[in-house]
Amino acid sequence: MTEPRKRLEQLLRRRQVLDLLSISEAMKDRSRRSLFRDLTALGYLSSYTHAGRYYTLTDIPRFDEQGLWFLNGIGFSRAGTLKNTLIDIVSSAKAGQTHEELHARLHVRVHNTLLGLVSEQAIGRQRVEKLYLYVSAVLDQAADQVARRRELLAGEGDTKVPEMLVIEVLLELVRAGEIVLSPAVIAQRLGARGISATEDQVMQVFASHGLTVSKKKRPH
């Protein structure tokens, strides 16, 4: 490995995520073409958020069960691009995904990208009662997803909290540690991150998981 490439690797391992401007400033002796050649040799991922302008090494992200990793609000996906990420998540969801659920999970605007994928027939979209459901492009799988969503709607009604919002509420509780957060505070925190959530929705999550406002977490 060349000396400049070693310096670039050390830089990325130390900072984890950087945009090209920051990399160029730290590697002033390298042209952009050389930097991309070095990044390719090292193995890199570009962010699916922020128009793909952030970079990390492929072995740095600790992806969650849906192949996502966030650092300081910058999102990376095991699938690479936002389009590929949406295809993966929509296709693997047992009950499909709504626009709101995908927005809450990915933390970026997805409406136009979803419509583009539907136009390309990379995913499908079906009307299920009062919502649009994004489903697999494979017809049999899409039918199963729609049927499962109808079961959920029939069993829980229109007040059902989206699965991805449930996850975000629980993550806020985990991040708080021993600090007791009220549903109102959690809704405010999610709103500050661009995730739409009402206090009533958070209270539903508390109720469905047996949580109360006064319940403190015990250290393991």
ABEGO torsion letter per residue (X at the ends): XBAAAAAAAAAAAAAGBBBAAAAAAABAABBAAAAAAAAAAAEBBBBABGGGABBBBAAABBBBAAGBBBBGGBBBBAAGBAAAAAAAAAAABAAEBBAAAAAAAAGBBAAAAAAAAAAAGABBBBBBEABBBBBBABAAAAAAAAAAAAAAAAAAEAABBBAAAAAAAAAAAAAAEABBBBAAAAAAAAAAAGBBBBAAAAAAAAAAAGBBAABBBBBX
